[in-house]
């Protein structure tokens, strides 16, 4: 079934939404800290806890995953939005 250009754009937007869901799902599974209720504060103890710092490798992995997902989305949209008609033959008259 052929789709008009409006339908193709809607498919690309839906693919983008699916890529965002996949990205946030991967982030939640692989990189989010354990949310167990501890937030580095002990009341009435006078002690302040510091975090472990920034994990550069983890940040780079997240960036690589997002760039990969965006590239996948762009390729899928180029595939969906391509013109399926055969290119017109141009003949140049040498005379």
N, CA, C and O atoms as a MOPAC input file, in Angstrom:
PM7 MOZYME 1SCF
protein

 N      0.84800 1    -1.17600 1     0.00000 1
 C      0.00000 1     0.00000 1     0.00000 1
 C      0.89300 1     1.23800 1     0.00000 1
 O      1.83200 1     1.34100 1     0.78900 1
 N      0.59200 1     2.15300 1    -0.87700 1
 C      1.36700 1     3.39300 1    -0.97300 1
 C      0.88900 1     4.38300 1     0.07400 1
 O     -0.30300 1     4.48400 1     0.36600 1
 N      1.84100 1     5.10400 1     0.62800 1
 C      1.51400 1     6.12600 1     1.61800 1
 C      1.82500 1     7.49400 1     1.02100 1
 O      2.78300 1     7.65600 1     0.26500 1
 N      1.00100 1     8.46700 1     1.37400 1
 C      1.31400 1     9.81700 1     0.92200 1
 C      2.36000 1    10.42600 1     1.84900 1
 O      2.73400 1     9.81600 1     2.85100 1
 N      2.82700 1    11.60800 1     1.52300 1
 C      3.94000 1    12.18900 1     2.28400 1
 C      3.55700 1    12.48800 1     3.73600 1
 O      4.39800 1    12.37800 1     4.62800 1
 N      2.32400 1    12.85600 1     3.97800 1
 C      1.87400 1    13.09900 1     5.35400 1
 C      1.92600 1    11.83900 1     6.20500 1
 O      2.34300 1    11.88200 1     7.36200 1
 N      1.50500 1    10.72800 1     5.63600 1
 C      1.55900 1     9.46300 1     6.36000 1
 C      3.00100 1     9.03900 1     6.62400 1
 O      3.30300 1     8.47300 1     7.67400 1
 N      3.88200 1     9.31200 1     5.67700 1
 C      5.29100 1     8.97100 1     5.86800 1
 C      5.90500 1     9.78900 1     6.99800 1
 O      6.71400 1     9.27200 1     7.76900 1
 N      5.53000 1    11.05300 1     7.10100 1
 C      6.03800 1    11.90200 1     8.17900 1
 C      5.54700 1    11.38800 1     9.52500 1
 O      6.30400 1    11.36100 1    10.49500 1
 N      4.28000 1    10.97800 1     9.58800 1
 C      3.73000 1    10.43200 1    10.83000 1
 C      4.47500 1     9.16500 1    11.22900 1
 O      4.74300 1     8.95300 1    12.41100 1
 N      4.81200 1     8.32100 1    10.26100 1
 C      5.57700 1     7.10400 1    10.55100 1
 C      6.95000 1     7.47200 1    11.11400 1
 O      7.42500 1     6.83000 1    12.05100 1
 N      7.58600 1     8.49300 1    10.55500 1
 C      8.90400 1     8.92000 1    11.05300 1
 C      8.81000 1     9.48400 1    12.46900 1
 O      9.68600 1     9.22700 1    13.29500 1
 N      7.77300 1    10.23800 1    12.75400 1
 C      7.58700 1    10.76600 1    14.11100 1
 C      7.35100 1     9.62400 1    15.09300 1
 O      7.88800 1     9.63600 1    16.20100 1
 N      6.55300 1     8.64100 1    14.69300 1
 C      6.31100 1     7.48000 1    15.55600 1
 C      7.59400 1     6.68000 1    15.77600 1
 O      7.84400 1     6.20000 1    16.88200 1
 N      8.40200 1     6.53400 1    14.73400 1
 C      9.69400 1     5.86700 1    14.89400 1
 C     10.59100 1     6.64000 1    15.85700 1
 O     11.29700 1     6.03700 1    16.66500 1
 N     10.56600 1     7.96800 1    15.77700 1
 C     11.34200 1     8.78700 1    16.70400 1
 C     10.89500 1     8.59300 1    18.14000 1
 O     11.72400 1     8.50200 1    19.04600 1
 N      9.57700 1     8.52900 1    18.35300 1
 C      9.06300 1     8.28500 1    19.70100 1
 C      9.49300 1     6.90700 1    20.21200 1
 O      9.83300 1     6.75200 1    21.38500 1
 N      9.47400 1     5.92000 1    19.33100 1
 C      9.91000 1     4.57500 1    19.73400 1
 C     11.39500 1     4.56500 1    20.07400 1
 O     11.80900 1     3.87300 1    21.00400 1
 N     12.20200 1     5.32200 1    19.33700 1
 C     13.63800 1     5.40000 1    19.63200 1
 C     13.87000 1     6.05900 1    20.99200 1
 O     14.74500 1     5.62600 1    21.74200 1
 N     13.10900 1     7.08900 1    21.31700 1
 C     13.23900 1     7.74000 1    22.62000 1
 C     12.88200 1     6.77100 1    23.73300 1
 O     13.57700 1     6.71000 1    24.74800 1
 N     11.81000 1     6.01500 1    23.55600 1
 C     11.42000 1     5.02900 1    24.56800 1
 C     12.51300 1     3.97700 1    24.73500 1
 O     12.84400 1     3.59800 1    25.85900 1
 N     13.07400 1     3.50500 1    23.62200 1
 C     14.17000 1     2.53400 1    23.70600 1
 C     15.38500 1     3.12000 1    24.41400 1
 O     16.02300 1     2.44300 1    25.21900 1
 N     15.70300 1     4.36500 1    24.11900 1
 C     16.85500 1     5.00100 1    24.75000 1
 C     16.68400 1     5.15700 1    26.24600 1
 O     17.59800 1     4.85100 1    27.01100 1
 N     15.52300 1     5.63000 1    26.67200 1
 C     15.29000 1     5.78300 1    28.10000 1
 C     15.18300 1     4.42700 1    28.80000 1
 O     15.58000 1     4.29000 1    29.95700 1
 N     14.64900 1     3.43300 1    28.10000 1
 C     14.60400 1     2.09300 1    28.67800 1
 C     15.99300 1     1.52000 1    28.87600 1
 O     16.28100 1     0.92300 1    29.91400 1
 N     16.86000 1     1.69700 1    27.88300 1
 C     18.24600 1     1.22300 1    28.01600 1
 C     18.95400 1     1.96600 1    29.13600 1
 O     19.71400 1     1.37000 1    29.89900 1
 N     18.70800 1     3.25200 1    29.23500 1
 C     19.34200 1     4.03400 1    30.30000 1
 C     18.86900 1     3.56500 1    31.67400 1
 O     19.67000 1     3.45100 1    32.60100 1
 N     17.58400 1     3.29600 1    31.80600 1
 C     17.06000 1     2.85000 1    33.09300 1
 C     17.59500 1     1.46900 1    33.47100 1
 O     17.85700 1     1.19900 1    34.64400 1
 N     17.75500 1     0.60300 1    32.47900 1
 C     18.24600 1    -0.73600 1    32.76800 1
 C     19.73400 1    -0.77800 1    33.07900 1
 O     20.16500 1    -1.52300 1    33.95900 1
 N     20.52000 1     0.01500 1    32.36400 1
 C     21.96400 1    -0.14900 1    32.44000 1
 C     22.68900 1     0.90400 1    33.24300 1
 O     23.77400 1     0.62600 1    33.75400 1
 N     22.13700 1     2.11800 1    33.38200 1
 C     22.95000 1     3.17300 1    33.97300 1
 C     22.33700 1     3.89600 1    35.15600 1
 O     23.03500 1     4.67900 1    35.79900 1
 N     21.12400 1     3.68800 1    35.46500 1
 C     20.52300 1     4.39800 1    36.58000 1
 C     20.99500 1     3.78900 1    37.89800 1
 O     21.08600 1     2.56600 1    38.01500 1
 N     21.29100 1     4.61300 1    38.87600 1
 C     21.66800 1     4.06200 1    40.17500 1
 C     20.47800 1     3.39800 1    40.84500 1
 O     19.32500 1     3.65200 1    40.49600 1
 N     20.76800 1     2.57000 1    41.78200 1
 C     19.71500 1     1.87600 1    42.51600 1
 C     18.93400 1     2.88900 1    43.35300 1
 O     19.50800 1     3.57500 1    44.19900 1
 N     17.66700 1     2.97900 1    43.12100 1
 C     16.81800 1     3.91600 1    43.85600 1
 C     16.24300 1     3.23400 1    45.09300 1
 O     15.08600 1     2.81500 1    45.09700 1
 N     17.05200 1     3.12700 1    46.13400 1
 C     16.60000 1     2.40600 1    47.32300 1
 C     16.17400 1     3.34400 1    48.43700 1
 O     15.90300 1     2.88400 1    49.54600 1
 N     16.10500 1     4.63700 1    48.18100 1
 C     15.65000 1     5.56200 1    49.20000 1
 C     16.78100 1     6.27000 1    49.92400 1
 O     16.52200 1     7.22900 1    50.65100 1
 N     18.01400 1     5.84200 1    49.75600 1
 C     19.13600 1     6.49600 1    50.40400 1
 C     19.57300 1     7.67800 1    49.55300 1
 O     19.83600 1     7.52900 1    48.36000 1
 N     19.64900 1     8.85400 1    50.17100 1
 C     19.98400 1    10.03800 1    49.37900 1
 C     21.14000 1    10.82400 1    49.98800 1
 O     21.16200 1    12.05200 1    49.90500 1
 N     22.10100 1    10.13000 1    50.59800 1
 C     23.33400 1    10.72800 1    51.11700 1
 C     23.09900 1    11.79500 1    52.17300 1
 O     23.72500 1    12.85500 1    52.14000 1
 N     22.22000 1    11.52500 1    53.08900 1
 C     21.99100 1    12.45900 1    54.17300 1
 C     21.58500 1    11.67000 1    55.40400 1
 O     20.62500 1    10.90000 1    55.37500 1
 N     22.31000 1    11.86400 1    56.46100 1
 C     21.97400 1    11.21900 1    57.72700 1
 C     21.54000 1    12.31300 1    58.70100 1
 O     22.37300 1    13.09000 1    59.16800 1
 N     20.25000 1    12.38000 1    59.00800 1
 C     19.77400 1    13.46600 1    59.86700 1
 C     20.39700 1    13.41500 1    61.25900 1
 O     20.62600 1    12.33800 1    61.80900 1
 N     20.66500 1    14.57900 1    61.81400 1
 C     21.19200 1    14.76200 1    63.16700 1
 C     22.54400 1    14.10700 1    63.40000 1
 O     22.90600 1    13.84900 1    64.54800 1
 N     23.29000 1    13.83600 1    62.35900 1
 C     24.60000 1    13.21600 1    62.56400 1
 C     25.73800 1    14.19000 1    62.28700 1
 O     26.86900 1    13.95900 1    62.71400 1
 N     25.45300 1    15.26200 1    61.58600 1
 C     26.49700 1    16.21600 1    61.24900 1
 C     27.45700 1    15.69600 1    60.19100 1
 O     28.50300 1    16.30000 1    59.95000 1
 N     27.11300 1    14.59100 1    59.56600 1
 C     27.97800 1    13.98400 1    58.56000 1
 C     27.37300 1    14.23300 1    57.18300 1
 O     26.18000 1    14.02800 1    56.96300 1
 N     28.21800 1    14.67700 1    56.27200 1
 C     27.78000 1    14.88100 1    54.90200 1
 C     28.48100 1    13.85700 1    54.03300 1
 O     29.70300 1    13.71700 1    54.09200 1
 N     27.72300 1    13.15300 1    53.23900 1
 C     28.26900 1    12.12400 1    52.35900 1
 C     28.44200 1    12.70600 1    50.96100 1
 O     27.62000 1    13.49800 1    50.50100 1
 N     29.49900 1    12.31500 1    50.30600 1
 C     29.70700 1    12.76300 1    48.93600 1
 C     29.50500 1    11.58600 1    47.99700 1
 O     29.69300 1    10.42800 1    48.37100 1
 N     29.12700 1    11.90400 1    46.79600 1
 C     28.92400 1    10.86400 1    45.79700 1
 C     30.24600 1    10.29500 1    45.31700 1
 O     31.31700 1    10.74500 1    45.72400 1
 N     30.15800 1     9.30900 1    44.45400 1
 C     31.35000 1     8.64300 1    43.94100 1
 C     32.02400 1     9.46500 1    42.84900 1
 O     33.12400 1     9.12000 1    42.41700 1
 N     31.40300 1    10.52100 1    42.40200 1
 C     31.98800 1    11.32300 1    41.33800 1
 C     31.36700 1    10.99900 1    39.99500 1
 O     30.40100 1    10.24300 1    39.90400 1
 N     31.93000 1    11.57600 1    38.96700 1
 C     31.41100 1    11.39200 1    37.62000 1
 C     32.14000 1    10.23500 1    36.95300 1
 O     33.37000 1    10.19700 1    36.91900 1
 N     31.37900 1     9.30600 1    36.43000 1
 C     31.94400 1     8.16700 1    35.71000 1
 C     31.96100 1     8.50800 1    34.22600 1
 O     30.94200 1     8.39200 1    33.54400 1
 N     33.11800 1     8.92800 1    33.73000 1
 C     33.23300 1     9.38300 1    32.34900 1
 C     32.92900 1     8.26600 1    31.35700 1
 O     32.30800 1     8.51500 1    30.32300 1
 N     33.35300 1     7.05000 1    31.65300 1
 C     33.09400 1     5.93600 1    30.74500 1
 C     31.59600 1     5.68200 1    30.60100 1
 O     31.11300 1     5.38900 1    29.50700 1
 N     30.87100 1     5.79500 1    31.69700 1
 C     29.42500 1     5.59200 1    31.63900 1
 C     28.75300 1     6.68400 1    30.81000 1
 O     27.82900 1     6.41200 1    30.04300 1
 N     29.21600 1     7.89900 1    30.96700 1
 C     28.64800 1     8.99800 1    30.18900 1
 C     28.92400 1     8.78700 1    28.70400 1
 O     28.04400 1     8.99800 1    27.87000 1
 N     30.14200 1     8.37300 1    28.37500 1
 C     30.48100 1     8.12800 1    26.97500 1
 C     29.67000 1     6.97600 1    26.39300 1
 O     29.28000 1     7.02400 1    25.22700 1
 N     29.41100 1     5.94000 1    27.19300 1
 C     28.56300 1     4.83500 1    26.71300 1
 C     27.15100 1     5.32800 1    26.44100 1
 O     26.54200 1     4.94600 1    25.44200 1
 N     26.62800 1     6.17000 1    27.31900 1
 C     25.28600 1     6.70200 1    27.10000 1
 C     25.23300 1     7.55000 1    25.83500 1
 O     24.28900 1     7.44700 1    25.05100 1
 N     26.23300 1     8.37400 1    25.64100 1
 C     26.27700 1     9.20700 1    24.44000 1
 C     26.36100 1     8.33300 1    23.19400 1
 O     25.69200 1     8.60400 1    22.19700 1
 N     27.17600 1     7.29000 1    23.24700 1
 C     27.31100 1     6.38800 1    22.09200 1
 C     25.98900 1     5.68800 1    21.79100 1
 O     25.62500 1     5.53400 1    20.62600 1
 N     25.27300 1     5.26800 1    22.81900 1
 C     23.97900 1     4.60700 1    22.60100 1
 C     22.99400 1     5.58700 1    21.97500 1
 O     22.28900 1     5.22600 1    21.03300 1
 N     22.93100 1     6.81600 1    22.47700 1
 C     21.99700 1     7.79500 1    21.91600 1
 C     22.35200 1     8.15000 1    20.48200 1
 O     21.46300 1     8.27800 1    19.64000 1
 N     23.64200 1     8.31300 1    20.19100 1
 C     24.04300 1     8.61900 1    18.81700 1
 C     23.68800 1     7.46000 1    17.89200 1
 O     23.22500 1     7.67400 1    16.77100 1
 N     23.90400 1     6.23300 1    18.36200 1
 C     23.53300 1     5.06600 1    17.56600 1
 C     22.03500 1     4.99100 1    17.31100 1
 O     21.60100 1     4.67200 1    16.20400 1
 N     21.24900 1     5.28600 1    18.33900 1
 C     19.78900 1     5.25600 1    18.16300 1
 C     19.31500 1     6.35300 1    17.21100 1
 O     18.41500 1     6.12400 1    16.40300 1
 N     19.90600 1     7.52900 1    17.29900 1
 C     19.53500 1     8.61300 1    16.38500 1
 C     19.92700 1     8.26100 1    14.95300 1
 O     19.17800 1     8.54000 1    14.01700 1
 N     21.10000 1     7.64700 1    14.78000 1
 C     21.51600 1     7.23000 1    13.43800 1
 C     20.57100 1     6.16800 1    12.88300 1
 O     20.22700 1     6.19800 1    11.70100 1
 N     20.15600 1     5.23900 1    13.72300 1
 C     19.19400 1     4.21300 1    13.30900 1
 C     17.87400 1     4.85100 1    12.90600 1
 O     17.27700 1     4.46700 1    11.90100 1
 N     17.41600 1     5.82700 1    13.68800 1
 C     16.16700 1     6.52100 1    13.38000 1
 C     16.28700 1     7.28500 1    12.06000 1
 O     15.37100 1     7.25700 1    11.23800 1
 N     17.41000 1     7.96200 1    11.86200 1
 C     17.60200 1     8.72100 1    10.62100 1
 C     17.61100 1     7.79200 1     9.40800 1
 O     17.02200 1     8.11400 1     8.37600 1
 N     18.27100 1     6.65300 1     9.52600 1
 C     18.30200 1     5.69400 1     8.41400 1
 C     16.90300 1     5.15400 1     8.12700 1
 O     16.51400 1     5.00800 1     6.96800 1
 N     16.15600 1     4.85900 1     9.18000 1
 C     14.79300 1     4.35600 1     8.98500 1
 C     13.91600 1     5.41100 1     8.32500 1
 O     13.10100 1     5.08600 1     7.46200 1
 N     14.07300 1     6.67000 1     8.72000 1
 C     13.27700 1     7.74300 1     8.11100 1
 C     13.67600 1     7.97300 1     6.66100 1
 O     12.81700 1     8.22500 1     5.81600 1
 N     14.95700 1     7.89000 1     6.36700 1
 C     15.36700 1     8.01200 1     4.97100 1
 C     14.76900 1     6.88700 1     4.13400 1
 O     14.37700 1     7.10600 1     2.98700 1
 N     14.69900 1     5.69200 1     4.69900 1
 C     14.09800 1     4.56300 1     3.99700 1
 C     12.60400 1     4.79800 1     3.77100 1
 O     12.08700 1     4.53600 1     2.68500 1
 N     11.91500 1     5.29100 1     4.79900 1
 C     10.46800 1     5.51800 1     4.68900 1
 C     10.17000 1     6.67300 1     3.74500 1
 O      9.21500 1     6.60100 1     2.97100 1
 N     10.95900 1     7.72600 1     3.79100 1
 C     10.67000 1     8.93000 1     3.01000 1
 C     11.24300 1     8.90600 1     1.59800 1
 O     11.05900 1     9.86000 1     0.84300 1
 N     11.92800 1     7.83800 1     1.23500 1
 C     12.53900 1     7.80600 1    -0.09900 1
 C     11.46300 1     7.83800 1    -1.18500 1
 O     10.31600 1     7.45300 1    -0.96100 1
 N     11.86200 1     8.30300 1    -2.35200 1
 C     10.96500 1     8.36200 1    -3.49700 1
 C     11.09900 1     7.04900 1    -4.25800 1
 O     12.17500 1     6.73100 1    -4.76400 1
 N     10.03100 1     6.29800 1    -4.34100 1
 C     10.08400 1     4.97200 1    -4.96500 1
 C      9.96800 1     5.02400 1    -6.48600 1
 O     10.17000 1     4.01400 1    -7.16100 1
 N      9.65100 1     6.17300 1    -7.01500 1
 C      9.53700 1     6.28000 1    -8.46700 1
 C     10.91300 1     6.18000 1    -9.10100 1
 O     11.91000 1     6.61200 1    -8.52200 1
 N     10.95700 1     5.61300 1   -10.28000 1
 C     12.22300 1     5.50700 1   -11.01200 1
 C     12.66200 1     6.90700 1   -11.42800 1
 O     11.82900 1     7.73100 1   -11.80300 1
 N     13.96600 1     7.18200 1   -11.36300 1
 C     14.42400 1     8.50800 1   -11.77400 1
 C     14.15900 1     8.72800 1   -13.26300 1
 O     14.28700 1     7.81000 1   -14.07300 1
 N     13.79600 1     9.93300 1   -13.59800 1
 C     13.49800 1    10.26100 1   -14.99000 1
 C     14.78900 1    10.24900 1   -15.79800 1
 O     15.81800 1    10.77100 1   -15.37000 1
 N     14.70900 1     9.65000 1   -16.95700 1
 C     15.87800 1     9.60600 1   -17.83100 1
 C     15.99100 1    10.93700 1   -18.54000 1
 O     15.01700 1    11.45900 1   -19.08300 1
 N     17.17700 1    11.46900 1   -18.52400 1
 C     17.40100 1    12.72100 1   -19.23300 1
 C     18.28800 1    12.42600 1   -20.43400 1
 O     19.36100 1    11.83400 1   -20.31500 1
 N     17.82800 1    12.83700 1   -21.53800 1
 C     18.62700 1    12.62300 1   -22.75300 1
 C     19.07300 1    13.98600 1   -23.25400 1
 O     18.27600 1    14.90600 1   -23.43000 1
 N     20.33000 1    14.07600 1   -23.46900 1
 C     20.90300 1    15.31200 1   -23.98000 1
 C     21.18900 1    15.10900 1   -25.45800 1
 O     21.90400 1    14.18600 1   -25.84600 1
 N     20.63000 1    15.97200 1   -26.26100 1
 C     20.82700 1    15.88600 1   -27.70300 1
 C     22.18400 1    16.51400 1   -28.05100 1
 O     22.35700 1    17.72000 1   -27.87200 1
 N     23.13200 1    15.73900 1   -28.53400 1
 C     24.47400 1    16.28500 1   -28.81000 1
 C     24.49500 1    17.25900 1   -29.96200 1
 O     25.50500 1    17.93900 1   -30.14400 1
 N     23.43700 1    17.37100 1   -30.75800 1
 C     23.48200 1    18.27600 1   -31.91400 1
 C     23.03400 1    19.65700 1   -31.60400 1
 O     23.02300 1    20.51600 1   -32.48700 1

